[in-house]
Amino acid sequence: MDSLQQMTASVLNLPGSSDAVSIGLISVPVLAFCEALLGLGLFVSGILLVGTCLLLVNSDPGLLPQILVLAFAGALSSDLLGYGIGYIFSERVMQTQLMSRYGDAKDRFRSLVDRSMLLAICTGRLTPMLRSLTPFLAGSLGVRPARFVIFDLIACSIWVTGLATILTILPGAIDQL
């Protein structure tokens, strides 16, 4: 038995291990949601999500598709909530002293974002420090909801593909150390 499997077995082979797997599966969308939620995402590290997913995949590799769907759902729902908050409060955000001070820059930034929205949303989803702020900013800048949803679906798909890559490559790499 390799080292990562031994570690997983020691964590998940407790009495009621099926309960541990169930709790792990429930925690996947919760962690994906929390790490991307406006404000909270700055304090909840993605390493918690990756670690939980690694433990689950090592306990049962057949769980990978389920884990990826749950992570995708958690990430997408958090992004949509952040966007919605930004969209609802966009007038208040734009009237803040900070935004009124940079009126011309705000208009130039909005034009830039309109031209490269897909790149901005994907970059935001893949950059931990920007992950929780990007949907809010897109909403507060007045990005059309349908456009945001389409671009966020693409960004979350890229993100979950990266998660899948980590979950399939990392266990073998750790065992070779």
Secondary structure, 3 states (H helix, E strand, C coil): CCHHHHHHHHHHCCCCHHHHHHHHHHHHHHHHHHHHCCCHHHCCCHHHHHHHHHHHHHHCHHHHHHHHHHHHHHHHHHHHHHHHHHHHCHHHHHCCHHHHHCHHHHHHHHHHHHHCHHHHHHHHHHCHHHHCCHHHHHHHCCCCHHHHHHHHHHHHHHHHHHHHHHHHHHHHHHHCC
